[in-house]
Amino acid sequence: MGLEEFALAATAEGKTAVLVGYPGIVAGNSKRENPIISTAWTVLEAAGDLGDVRTIEACQRVIDANLSGALPEHSDINIVFDFFN
């Protein structure tokens, strides 16, 4: 799935769930800004610029899980949050 498809899919309505182990982070398309998805999109763009395939794939899985109403894997979330460290 390309970035254009992710952008189109991001407008779809999803379910809302709190990520276990990540208090304050909400998964799913809610009316409020979703920090994990905002971070994943930012990291996806930066990783794309650097050609970091592992991080790109982790970001895509996090975004895809959000769009499908599922919870992303902790390992993928860790990759997203550790990108700028």
PDB file of N, CA, C and O in Angstrom:
ATOM      1  N   MET A   1       0.852  -1.168   0.000  1.00  0.00           N
ATOM      2  CA  MET A   1       0.000   0.000   0.000  1.00  0.00           C
ATOM      3  C   MET A   1       0.897   1.229   0.000  1.00  0.00           C
ATOM      4  O   MET A   1       1.778   1.353   0.851  1.00  0.00           O
ATOM      5  N   GLY A   2       0.682   2.141  -0.946  1.00  0.00           N
ATOM      6  CA  GLY A   2       1.487   3.347  -1.067  1.00  0.00           C
ATOM      7  C   GLY A   2       1.012   4.454  -0.151  1.00  0.00           C
ATOM      8  O   GLY A   2      -0.033   4.346   0.489  1.00  0.00           O
ATOM      9  N   LEU A   3       1.795   5.521  -0.098  1.00  0.00           N
ATOM     10  CA  LEU A   3       1.448   6.650   0.762  1.00  0.00           C
ATOM     11  C   LEU A   3       0.127   7.289   0.369  1.00  0.00           C
ATOM     12  O   LEU A   3      -0.638   7.733   1.225  1.00  0.00           O
ATOM     13  N   GLU A   4      -0.137   7.332  -0.944  1.00  0.00           N
ATOM     14  CA  GLU A   4      -1.397   7.917  -1.394  1.00  0.00           C
ATOM     15  C   GLU A   4      -2.590   7.110  -0.883  1.00  0.00           C
ATOM     16  O   GLU A   4      -3.601   7.676  -0.468  1.00  0.00           O
ATOM     17  N   GLU A   5      -2.460   5.782  -0.917  1.00  0.00           N
ATOM     18  CA  GLU A   5      -3.557   4.938  -0.432  1.00  0.00           C
ATOM     19  C   GLU A   5      -3.745   5.101   1.064  1.00  0.00           C
ATOM     20  O   GLU A   5      -4.877   5.097   1.549  1.00  0.00           O
ATOM     21  N   PHE A   6      -2.630   5.247   1.819  1.00  0.00           N
ATOM     22  CA  PHE A   6      -2.731   5.470   3.252  1.00  0.00           C
ATOM     23  C   PHE A   6      -3.427   6.800   3.532  1.00  0.00           C
ATOM     24  O   PHE A   6      -4.252   6.890   4.441  1.00  0.00           O
ATOM     25  N   ALA A   7      -3.103   7.820   2.763  1.00  0.00           N
ATOM     26  CA  ALA A   7      -3.728   9.127   2.964  1.00  0.00           C
ATOM     27  C   ALA A   7      -5.224   9.055   2.705  1.00  0.00           C
ATOM     28  O   ALA A   7      -6.012   9.647   3.442  1.00  0.00           O
ATOM     29  N   LEU A   8      -5.618   8.337   1.669  1.00  0.00           N
ATOM     30  CA  LEU A   8      -7.044   8.187   1.390  1.00  0.00           C
ATOM     31  C   LEU A   8      -7.734   7.376   2.476  1.00  0.00           C
ATOM     32  O   LEU A   8      -8.838   7.715   2.902  1.00  0.00           O
ATOM     33  N   ALA A   9      -7.085   6.306   2.926  1.00  0.00           N
ATOM     34  CA  ALA A   9      -7.678   5.444   3.941  1.00  0.00           C
ATOM     35  C   ALA A   9      -7.749   6.144   5.295  1.00  0.00           C
ATOM     36  O   ALA A   9      -8.589   5.797   6.126  1.00  0.00           O
ATOM     37  N   ALA A  10      -6.878   7.125   5.526  1.00  0.00           N
ATOM     38  CA  ALA A  10      -6.843   7.821   6.813  1.00  0.00           C
ATOM     39  C   ALA A  10      -8.121   8.597   7.078  1.00  0.00           C
ATOM     40  O   ALA A  10      -8.404   8.954   8.221  1.00  0.00           O
ATOM     41  N   THR A  11      -8.889   8.859   6.044  1.00  0.00           N
ATOM     42  CA  THR A  11     -10.127   9.607   6.247  1.00  0.00           C
ATOM     43  C   THR A  11     -11.290   8.696   6.639  1.00  0.00           C
ATOM     44  O   THR A  11     -12.362   9.175   7.008  1.00  0.00           O
ATOM     45  N   ALA A  12     -11.076   7.392   6.559  1.00  0.00           N
ATOM     46  CA  ALA A  12     -12.136   6.442   6.929  1.00  0.00           C
ATOM     47  C   ALA A  12     -12.358   6.485   8.441  1.00  0.00           C
ATOM     48  O   ALA A  12     -11.434   6.756   9.208  1.00  0.00           O
ATOM     49  N   GLU A  13     -13.569   6.221   8.848  1.00  0.00           N
ATOM     50  CA  GLU A  13     -13.866   6.190  10.273  1.00  0.00           C
ATOM     51  C   GLU A  13     -13.466   4.843  10.845  1.00  0.00           C
ATOM     52  O   GLU A  13     -13.653   3.810  10.202  1.00  0.00           O
ATOM     53  N   GLY A  14     -12.919   4.850  12.048  1.00  0.00           N
ATOM     54  CA  GLY A  14     -12.479   3.621  12.695  1.00  0.00           C
ATOM     55  C   GLY A  14     -12.997   3.538  14.107  1.00  0.00           C
ATOM     56  O   GLY A  14     -13.780   4.380  14.546  1.00  0.00           O
ATOM     57  N   LYS A  15     -12.560   2.523  14.814  1.00  0.00           N
ATOM     58  CA  LYS A  15     -12.936   2.336  16.210  1.00  0.00           C
ATOM     59  C   LYS A  15     -11.908   3.031  17.085  1.00  0.00           C
ATOM     60  O   LYS A  15     -10.810   3.346  16.627  1.00  0.00           O
ATOM     61  N   THR A  16     -12.255   3.269  18.335  1.00  0.00           N
ATOM     62  CA  THR A  16     -11.345   3.905  19.267  1.00  0.00           C
ATOM     63  C   THR A  16     -11.011   2.920  20.370  1.00  0.00           C
ATOM     64  O   THR A  16     -11.895   2.267  20.924  1.00  0.00           O
ATOM     65  N   ALA A  17      -9.717   2.819  20.685  1.00  0.00           N
ATOM     66  CA  ALA A  17      -9.274   1.945  21.760  1.00  0.00           C
ATOM     67  C   ALA A  17      -8.025   2.543  22.389  1.00  0.00           C
ATOM     68  O   ALA A  17      -7.239   3.190  21.698  1.00  0.00           O
ATOM     69  N   VAL A  18      -7.828   2.340  23.682  1.00  0.00           N
ATOM     70  CA  VAL A  18      -6.630   2.802  24.353  1.00  0.00           C
ATOM     71  C   VAL A  18      -5.600   1.691  24.257  1.00  0.00           C
ATOM     72  O   VAL A  18      -5.898   0.533  24.550  1.00  0.00           O
ATOM     73  N   LEU A  19      -4.380   2.046  23.845  1.00  0.00           N
ATOM     74  CA  LEU A  19      -3.330   1.054  23.729  1.00  0.00           C
ATOM     75  C   LEU A  19      -2.859   0.643  25.118  1.00  0.00           C
ATOM     76  O   LEU A  19      -2.458   1.490  25.917  1.00  0.00           O
ATOM     77  N   VAL A  20      -2.906  -0.637  25.404  1.00  0.00           N
ATOM     78  CA  VAL A  20      -2.457  -1.154  26.684  1.00  0.00           C
ATOM     79  C   VAL A  20      -0.953  -0.946  26.788  1.00  0.00           C
ATOM     80  O   VAL A  20      -0.216  -1.284  25.861  1.00  0.00           O
ATOM     81  N   GLY A  21      -0.496  -0.400  27.889  1.00  0.00           N
ATOM     82  CA  GLY A  21       0.908  -0.148  28.087  1.00  0.00           C
ATOM     83  C   GLY A  21       1.363   1.202  27.563  1.00  0.00           C
ATOM     84  O   GLY A  21       2.519   1.579  27.754  1.00  0.00           O
ATOM     85  N   TYR A  22       0.479   1.932  26.910  1.00  0.00           N
ATOM     86  CA  TYR A  22       0.784   3.257  26.388  1.00  0.00           C
ATOM     87  C   TYR A  22      -0.332   4.204  26.796  1.00  0.00           C
ATOM     88  O   TYR A  22      -1.145   4.600  25.961  1.00  0.00           O
ATOM     89  N   PRO A  23      -0.382   4.576  28.092  1.00  0.00           N
ATOM     90  CA  PRO A  23      -1.461   5.428  28.567  1.00  0.00           C
ATOM     91  C   PRO A  23      -1.518   6.748  27.806  1.00  0.00           C
ATOM     92  O   PRO A  23      -0.490   7.351  27.500  1.00  0.00           O
ATOM     93  N   GLY A  24      -2.717   7.174  27.514  1.00  0.00           N
ATOM     94  CA  GLY A  24      -2.921   8.442  26.836  1.00  0.00           C
ATOM     95  C   GLY A  24      -2.865   8.345  25.327  1.00  0.00           C
ATOM     96  O   GLY A  24      -3.158   9.321  24.638  1.00  0.00           O
ATOM     97  N   ILE A  25      -2.497   7.191  24.799  1.00  0.00           N
ATOM     98  CA  ILE A  25      -2.440   7.017  23.358  1.00  0.00           C
ATOM     99  C   ILE A  25      -3.709   6.326  22.919  1.00  0.00           C
ATOM    100  O   ILE A  25      -4.074   5.277  23.450  1.00  0.00           O
ATOM    101  N   VAL A  26      -4.377   6.911  21.954  1.00  0.00           N
ATOM    102  CA  VAL A  26      -5.639   6.378  21.479  1.00  0.00           C
ATOM    103  C   VAL A  26      -5.450   5.836  20.076  1.00  0.00           C
ATOM    104  O   VAL A  26      -4.882   6.506  19.213  1.00  0.00           O
ATOM    105  N   ALA A  27      -5.930   4.613  19.849  1.00  0.00           N
ATOM    106  CA  ALA A  27      -5.875   4.014  18.513  1.00  0.00           C
ATOM    107  C   ALA A  27      -7.234   4.161  17.869  1.00  0.00           C
ATOM    108  O   ALA A  27      -8.255   4.149  18.558  1.00  0.00           O
ATOM    109  N   GLY A  28      -7.259   4.298  16.575  1.00  0.00           N
ATOM    110  CA  GLY A  28      -8.517   4.460  15.861  1.00  0.00           C
ATOM    111  C   GLY A  28      -8.736   5.905  15.494  1.00  0.00           C
ATOM    112  O   GLY A  28      -8.177   6.807  16.117  1.00  0.00           O
ATOM    113  N   ASN A  29      -9.548   6.123  14.487  1.00  0.00           N
ATOM    114  CA  ASN A  29      -9.839   7.492  14.076  1.00  0.00           C
ATOM    115  C   ASN A  29     -10.881   8.074  15.005  1.00  0.00           C
ATOM    116  O   ASN A  29     -12.055   7.709  14.952  1.00  0.00           O
ATOM    117  N   SER A  30     -10.446   8.968  15.843  1.00  0.00           N
ATOM    118  CA  SER A  30     -11.386   9.643  16.722  1.00  0.00           C
ATOM    119  C   SER A  30     -11.429  11.112  16.309  1.00  0.00           C
ATOM    120  O   SER A  30     -10.680  11.534  15.427  1.00  0.00           O
ATOM    121  N   LYS A  31     -12.271  11.861  16.922  1.00  0.00           N
ATOM    122  CA  LYS A  31     -12.395  13.274  16.603  1.00  0.00           C
ATOM    123  C   LYS A  31     -11.146  14.047  17.024  1.00  0.00           C
ATOM    124  O   LYS A  31     -10.809  15.071  16.430  1.00  0.00           O
ATOM    125  N   ARG A  32     -10.455  13.539  18.066  1.00  0.00           N
ATOM    126  CA  ARG A  32      -9.255  14.203  18.562  1.00  0.00           C
ATOM    127  C   ARG A  32      -8.030  13.750  17.768  1.00  0.00           C
ATOM    128  O   ARG A  32      -8.057  12.717  17.099  1.00  0.00           O
ATOM    129  N   GLU A  33      -6.972  14.526  17.852  1.00  0.00           N
ATOM    130  CA  GLU A  33      -5.692  14.174  17.239  1.00  0.00           C
ATOM    131  C   GLU A  33      -5.162  12.905  17.904  1.00  0.00           C
ATOM    132  O   GLU A  33      -5.196  12.783  19.129  1.00  0.00           O
ATOM    133  N   ASN A  34      -4.679  11.971  17.110  1.00  0.00           N
ATOM    134  CA  ASN A  34      -4.169  10.702  17.614  1.00  0.00           C
ATOM    135  C   ASN A  34      -2.642  10.755  17.623  1.00  0.00           C
ATOM    136  O   ASN A  34      -2.027  10.729  16.557  1.00  0.00           O
ATOM    137  N   PRO A  35      -2.013  10.828  18.801  1.00  0.00           N
ATOM    138  CA  PRO A  35      -0.560  11.009  18.876  1.00  0.00           C
ATOM    139  C   PRO A  35       0.252   9.910  18.199  1.00  0.00           C
ATOM    140  O   PRO A  35       1.238  10.212  17.526  1.00  0.00           O
ATOM    141  N   ILE A  36      -0.129   8.656  18.357  1.00  0.00           N
ATOM    142  CA  ILE A  36       0.659   7.582  17.747  1.00  0.00           C
ATOM    143  C   ILE A  36       0.586   7.655  16.227  1.00  0.00           C
ATOM    144  O   ILE A  36       1.587   7.406  15.554  1.00  0.00           O
ATOM    145  N   ILE A  37      -0.556   7.986  15.682  1.00  0.00           N
ATOM    146  CA  ILE A  37      -0.697   8.050  14.229  1.00  0.00           C
ATOM    147  C   ILE A  37       0.016   9.288  13.691  1.00  0.00           C
ATOM    148  O   ILE A  37       0.671   9.217  12.651  1.00  0.00           O
ATOM    149  N   SER A  38      -0.100  10.403  14.373  1.00  0.00           N
ATOM    150  CA  SER A  38       0.635  11.605  13.963  1.00  0.00           C
ATOM    151  C   SER A  38       2.132  11.336  13.960  1.00  0.00           C
ATOM    152  O   SER A  38       2.840  11.725  13.031  1.00  0.00           O
ATOM    153  N   THR A  39       2.607  10.673  15.000  1.00  0.00           N
ATOM    154  CA  THR A  39       4.025  10.328  15.087  1.00  0.00           C
ATOM    155  C   THR A  39       4.410   9.365  13.981  1.00  0.00           C
ATOM    156  O   THR A  39       5.456   9.524  13.353  1.00  0.00           O
ATOM    157  N   ALA A  40       3.564   8.355  13.737  1.00  0.00           N
ATOM    158  CA  ALA A  40       3.863   7.372  12.693  1.00  0.00           C
ATOM    159  C   ALA A  40       3.952   8.032  11.320  1.00  0.00           C
ATOM    160  O   ALA A  40       4.822   7.678  10.525  1.00  0.00           O
ATOM    161  N   TRP A  41       3.064   8.988  11.028  1.00  0.00           N
ATOM    162  CA  TRP A  41       3.115   9.693   9.741  1.00  0.00           C
ATOM    163  C   TRP A  41       4.397  10.521   9.631  1.00  0.00           C
ATOM    164  O   TRP A  41       5.030  10.536   8.575  1.00  0.00           O
ATOM    165  N   THR A  42       4.786  11.207  10.705  1.00  0.00           N
ATOM    166  CA  THR A  42       6.015  12.003  10.705  1.00  0.00           C
ATOM    167  C   THR A  42       7.235  11.127  10.499  1.00  0.00           C
ATOM    168  O   THR A  42       8.109  11.440   9.691  1.00  0.00           O
ATOM    169  N   VAL A  43       7.287  10.022  11.239  1.00  0.00           N
ATOM    170  CA  VAL A  43       8.409   9.096  11.131  1.00  0.00           C
ATOM    171  C   VAL A  43       8.422   8.446   9.749  1.00  0.00           C
ATOM    172  O   VAL A  43       9.489   8.244   9.170  1.00  0.00           O
ATOM    173  N   LEU A  44       7.240   8.115   9.216  1.00  0.00           N
ATOM    174  CA  LEU A  44       7.161   7.511   7.888  1.00  0.00           C
ATOM    175  C   LEU A  44       7.783   8.423   6.835  1.00  0.00           C
ATOM    176  O   LEU A  44       8.526   7.964   5.967  1.00  0.00           O
ATOM    177  N   GLU A  45       7.479   9.707   6.915  1.00  0.00           N
ATOM    178  CA  GLU A  45       8.048  10.660   5.960  1.00  0.00           C
ATOM    179  C   GLU A  45       9.568  10.748   6.102  1.00  0.00           C
ATOM    180  O   GLU A  45      10.287  10.722   5.103  1.00  0.00           O
ATOM    181  N   ALA A  46      10.058  10.853   7.344  1.00  0.00           N
ATOM    182  CA  ALA A  46      11.501  10.956   7.579  1.00  0.00           C
ATOM    183  C   ALA A  46      12.219   9.673   7.166  1.00  0.00           C
ATOM    184  O   ALA A  46      13.282   9.722   6.547  1.00  0.00           O
ATOM    185  N   ALA A  47      11.635   8.528   7.510  1.00  0.00           N
ATOM    186  CA  ALA A  47      12.240   7.246   7.151  1.00  0.00           C
ATOM    187  C   ALA A  47      12.254   7.057   5.639  1.00  0.00           C
ATOM    188  O   ALA A  47      13.193   6.481   5.091  1.00  0.00           O
ATOM    189  N   GLY A  48      11.222   7.538   4.972  1.00  0.00           N
ATOM    190  CA  GLY A  48      11.176   7.472   3.516  1.00  0.00           C
ATOM    191  C   GLY A  48      12.294   8.288   2.893  1.00  0.00           C
ATOM    192  O   GLY A  48      12.916   7.865   1.918  1.00  0.00           O
ATOM    193  N   ASP A  49      12.546   9.466   3.462  1.00  0.00           N
ATOM    194  CA  ASP A  49      13.636  10.313   2.970  1.00  0.00           C
ATOM    195  C   ASP A  49      14.993   9.638   3.137  1.00  0.00           C
ATOM    196  O   ASP A  49      15.890   9.818   2.314  1.00  0.00           O
ATOM    197  N   LEU A  50      15.138   8.857   4.212  1.00  0.00           N
ATOM    198  CA  LEU A  50      16.407   8.179   4.491  1.00  0.00           C
ATOM    199  C   LEU A  50      16.492   6.781   3.878  1.00  0.00           C
ATOM    200  O   LEU A  50      17.563   6.173   3.867  1.00  0.00           O
ATOM    201  N   GLY A  51      15.376   6.273   3.372  1.00  0.00           N
ATOM    202  CA  GLY A  51      15.363   4.924   2.803  1.00  0.00           C
ATOM    203  C   GLY A  51      15.425   3.831   3.860  1.00  0.00           C
ATOM    204  O   GLY A  51      15.913   2.733   3.590  1.00  0.00           O
ATOM    205  N   ASP A  52      14.936   4.124   5.059  1.00  0.00           N
ATOM    206  CA  ASP A  52      14.942   3.159   6.167  1.00  0.00           C
ATOM    207  C   ASP A  52      13.738   2.225   6.028  1.00  0.00           C
ATOM    208  O   ASP A  52      12.659   2.501   6.551  1.00  0.00           O
ATOM    209  N   VAL A  53      13.942   1.123   5.317  1.00  0.00           N
ATOM    210  CA  VAL A  53      12.847   0.210   4.968  1.00  0.00           C
ATOM    211  C   VAL A  53      12.202  -0.391   6.213  1.00  0.00           C
ATOM    212  O   VAL A  53      10.977  -0.495   6.276  1.00  0.00           O
ATOM    213  N   ARG A  54      12.992  -0.786   7.198  1.00  0.00           N
ATOM    214  CA  ARG A  54      12.458  -1.407   8.424  1.00  0.00           C
ATOM    215  C   ARG A  54      11.487  -0.457   9.137  1.00  0.00           C
ATOM    216  O   ARG A  54      10.417  -0.870   9.585  1.00  0.00           O
ATOM    217  N   THR A  55      11.870   0.806   9.233  1.00  0.00           N
ATOM    218  CA  THR A  55      11.028   1.789   9.907  1.00  0.00           C
ATOM    219  C   THR A  55       9.800   2.124   9.071  1.00  0.00           C
ATOM    220  O   THR A  55       8.706   2.288   9.611  1.00  0.00           O
ATOM    221  N   ILE A  56       9.973   2.225   7.769  1.00  0.00           N
ATOM    222  CA  ILE A  56       8.837   2.478   6.874  1.00  0.00           C
ATOM    223  C   ILE A  56       7.786   1.391   7.049  1.00  0.00           C
ATOM    224  O   ILE A  56       6.599   1.685   7.185  1.00  0.00           O
ATOM    225  N   GLU A  57       8.220   0.139   7.047  1.00  0.00           N
ATOM    226  CA  GLU A  57       7.277  -0.983   7.190  1.00  0.00           C
ATOM    227  C   GLU A  57       6.594  -0.967   8.548  1.00  0.00           C
ATOM    228  O   GLU A  57       5.402  -1.262   8.637  1.00  0.00           O
ATOM    229  N   ALA A  58       7.326  -0.626   9.616  1.00  0.00           N
ATOM    230  CA  ALA A  58       6.723  -0.551  10.954  1.00  0.00           C
ATOM    231  C   ALA A  58       5.674   0.558  11.006  1.00  0.00           C
ATOM    232  O   ALA A  58       4.600   0.368  11.575  1.00  0.00           O
ATOM    233  N   CYS A  59       5.979   1.712  10.415  1.00  0.00           N
ATOM    234  CA  CYS A  59       5.021   2.824  10.381  1.00  0.00           C
ATOM    235  C   CYS A  59       3.768   2.428   9.610  1.00  0.00           C
ATOM    236  O   CYS A  59       2.649   2.723  10.030  1.00  0.00           O
ATOM    237  N   GLN A  60       3.964   1.768   8.493  1.00  0.00           N
ATOM    238  CA  GLN A  60       2.815   1.341   7.688  1.00  0.00           C
ATOM    239  C   GLN A  60       1.946   0.349   8.457  1.00  0.00           C
ATOM    240  O   GLN A  60       0.720   0.393   8.355  1.00  0.00           O
ATOM    241  N   ARG A  61       2.571  -0.546   9.227  1.00  0.00           N
ATOM    242  CA  ARG A  61       1.779  -1.507  10.023  1.00  0.00           C
ATOM    243  C   ARG A  61       1.010  -0.794  11.131  1.00  0.00           C
ATOM    244  O   ARG A  61      -0.136  -1.148  11.412  1.00  0.00           O
ATOM    245  N   VAL A  62       1.626   0.209  11.767  1.00  0.00           N
ATOM    246  CA  VAL A  62       0.943   0.974  12.824  1.00  0.00           C
ATOM    247  C   VAL A  62      -0.250   1.722  12.235  1.00  0.00           C
ATOM    248  O   VAL A  62      -1.343   1.689  12.800  1.00  0.00           O
ATOM    249  N   ILE A  63      -0.047   2.389  11.112  1.00  0.00           N
ATOM    250  CA  ILE A  63      -1.122   3.146  10.462  1.00  0.00           C
ATOM    251  C   ILE A  63      -2.222   2.204   9.986  1.00  0.00           C
ATOM    252  O   ILE A  63      -3.406   2.492  10.156  1.00  0.00           O
ATOM    253  N   ASP A  64      -1.834   1.084   9.391  1.00  0.00           N
ATOM    254  CA  ASP A  64      -2.805   0.107   8.904  1.00  0.00           C
ATOM    255  C   ASP A  64      -3.631  -0.476  10.049  1.00  0.00           C
ATOM    256  O   ASP A  64      -4.843  -0.648   9.921  1.00  0.00           O
ATOM    257  N   ALA A  65      -2.975  -0.780  11.165  1.00  0.00           N
ATOM    258  CA  ALA A  65      -3.700  -1.309  12.336  1.00  0.00           C
ATOM    259  C   ALA A  65      -4.715  -0.282  12.819  1.00  0.00           C
ATOM    260  O   ALA A  65      -5.848  -0.633  13.148  1.00  0.00           O
ATOM    261  N   ASN A  66      -4.317   0.966  12.863  1.00  0.00           N
ATOM    262  CA  ASN A  66      -5.223   2.031  13.283  1.00  0.00           C
ATOM    263  C   ASN A  66      -6.440   2.114  12.361  1.00  0.00           C
ATOM    264  O   ASN A  66      -7.575   2.223  12.825  1.00  0.00           O
ATOM    265  N   LEU A  67      -6.193   2.061  11.065  1.00  0.00           N
ATOM    266  CA  LEU A  67      -7.291   2.181  10.104  1.00  0.00           C
ATOM    267  C   LEU A  67      -8.242   0.994  10.153  1.00  0.00           C
ATOM    268  O   LEU A  67      -9.428   1.132   9.851  1.00  0.00           O
ATOM    269  N   SER A  68      -7.726  -0.174  10.532  1.00  0.00           N
ATOM    270  CA  SER A  68      -8.576  -1.357  10.595  1.00  0.00           C
ATOM    271  C   SER A  68      -9.237  -1.521  11.964  1.00  0.00           C
ATOM    272  O   SER A  68     -10.045  -2.429  12.157  1.00  0.00           O
ATOM    273  N   GLY A  69      -8.897  -0.645  12.913  1.00  0.00           N
ATOM    274  CA  GLY A  69      -9.487  -0.732  14.247  1.00  0.00           C
ATOM    275  C   GLY A  69      -8.754  -1.667  15.179  1.00  0.00           C
ATOM    276  O   GLY A  69      -9.214  -1.921  16.293  1.00  0.00           O
ATOM    277  N   ALA A  70      -7.608  -2.190  14.737  1.00  0.00           N
ATOM    278  CA  ALA A  70      -6.808  -3.102  15.564  1.00  0.00           C
ATOM    279  C   ALA A  70      -5.764  -2.305  16.345  1.00  0.00           C
ATOM    280  O   ALA A  70      -5.545  -1.121  16.085  1.00  0.00           O
ATOM    281  N   LEU A  71      -5.134  -2.967  17.293  1.00  0.00           N
ATOM    282  CA  LEU A  71      -4.045  -2.353  18.034  1.00  0.00           C
ATOM    283  C   LEU A  71      -2.723  -2.716  17.376  1.00  0.00           C
ATOM    284  O   LEU A  71      -2.506  -3.880  17.042  1.00  0.00           O
ATOM    285  N   PRO A  72      -1.839  -1.751  17.184  1.00  0.00           N
ATOM    286  CA  PRO A  72      -0.542  -2.064  16.593  1.00  0.00           C
ATOM    287  C   PRO A  72       0.319  -2.873  17.560  1.00  0.00           C
ATOM    288  O   PRO A  72       0.123  -2.824  18.774  1.00  0.00           O
ATOM    289  N   GLU A  73       1.266  -3.610  17.010  1.00  0.00           N
ATOM    290  CA  GLU A  73       2.193  -4.394  17.826  1.00  0.00           C
ATOM    291  C   GLU A  73       3.099  -3.460  18.623  1.00  0.00           C
ATOM    292  O   GLU A  73       3.485  -2.395  18.141  1.00  0.00           O
ATOM    293  N   HIS A  74       3.436  -3.869  19.849  1.00  0.00           N
ATOM    294  CA  HIS A  74       4.334  -3.068  20.683  1.00  0.00           C
ATOM    295  C   HIS A  74       5.686  -2.885  20.000  1.00  0.00           C
ATOM    296  O   HIS A  74       6.284  -1.813  20.094  1.00  0.00           O
ATOM    297  N   SER A  75       6.171  -3.910  19.319  1.00  0.00           N
ATOM    298  CA  SER A  75       7.468  -3.803  18.647  1.00  0.00           C
ATOM    299  C   SER A  75       7.436  -2.725  17.567  1.00  0.00           C
ATOM    300  O   SER A  75       8.411  -1.992  17.405  1.00  0.00           O
ATOM    301  N   ASP A  76       6.339  -2.617  16.831  1.00  0.00           N
ATOM    302  CA  ASP A  76       6.214  -1.577  15.810  1.00  0.00           C
ATOM    303  C   ASP A  76       6.145  -0.193  16.442  1.00  0.00           C
ATOM    304  O   ASP A  76       6.749   0.753  15.934  1.00  0.00           O
ATOM    305  N   ILE A  77       5.420  -0.070  17.538  1.00  0.00           N
ATOM    306  CA  ILE A  77       5.330   1.213  18.237  1.00  0.00           C
ATOM    307  C   ILE A  77       6.702   1.626  18.753  1.00  0.00           C
ATOM    308  O   ILE A  77       7.072   2.798  18.683  1.00  0.00           O
ATOM    309  N   ASN A  78       7.456   0.654  19.274  1.00  0.00           N
ATOM    310  CA  ASN A  78       8.807   0.957  19.762  1.00  0.00           C
ATOM    311  C   ASN A  78       9.704   1.455  18.633  1.00  0.00           C
ATOM    312  O   ASN A  78      10.480   2.390  18.829  1.00  0.00           O
ATOM    313  N   ILE A  79       9.608   0.847  17.461  1.00  0.00           N
ATOM    314  CA  ILE A  79      10.402   1.286  16.306  1.00  0.00           C
ATOM    315  C   ILE A  79      10.036   2.719  15.939  1.00  0.00           C
ATOM    316  O   ILE A  79      10.916   3.536  15.668  1.00  0.00           O
ATOM    317  N   VAL A  80       8.745   3.023  15.929  1.00  0.00           N
ATOM    318  CA  VAL A  80       8.285   4.379  15.591  1.00  0.00           C
ATOM    319  C   VAL A  80       8.828   5.387  16.602  1.00  0.00           C
ATOM    320  O   VAL A  80       9.390   6.409  16.210  1.00  0.00           O
ATOM    321  N   PHE A  81       8.667   5.111  17.888  1.00  0.00           N
ATOM    322  CA  PHE A  81       9.089   6.070  18.918  1.00  0.00           C
ATOM    323  C   PHE A  81      10.609   6.179  19.034  1.00  0.00           C
ATOM    324  O   PHE A  81      11.114   7.228  19.432  1.00  0.00           O
ATOM    325  N   ASP A  82      11.345   5.128  18.698  1.00  0.00           N
ATOM    326  CA  ASP A  82      12.794   5.151  18.809  1.00  0.00           C
ATOM    327  C   ASP A  82      13.484   5.741  17.588  1.00  0.00           C
ATOM    328  O   ASP A  82      14.707   5.888  17.593  1.00  0.00           O
ATOM    329  N   PHE A  83      12.750   6.078  16.559  1.00  0.00           N
ATOM    330  CA  PHE A  83      13.359   6.524  15.306  1.00  0.00           C
ATOM    331  C   PHE A  83      14.251   7.747  15.488  1.00  0.00           C
ATOM    332  O   PHE A  83      15.350   7.785  14.936  1.00  0.00           O
ATOM    333  N   PHE A  84      13.815   8.735  16.237  1.00  0.00           N
ATOM    334  CA  PHE A  84      14.589   9.968  16.386  1.00  0.00           C
ATOM    335  C   PHE A  84      15.612   9.903  17.517  1.00  0.00           C
ATOM    336  O   PHE A  84      16.306  10.888  17.770  1.00  0.00           O
ATOM    337  N   ASN A  85      15.718   8.778  18.193  1.00  0.00           N
ATOM    338  CA  ASN A  85      16.725   8.632  19.270  1.00  0.00           C
ATOM    339  C   ASN A  85      18.077   8.288  18.706  1.00  0.00           C
ATOM    340  O   ASN A  85      19.038   8.129  19.459  1.00  0.00           O
TER     341      ASN A  85
END
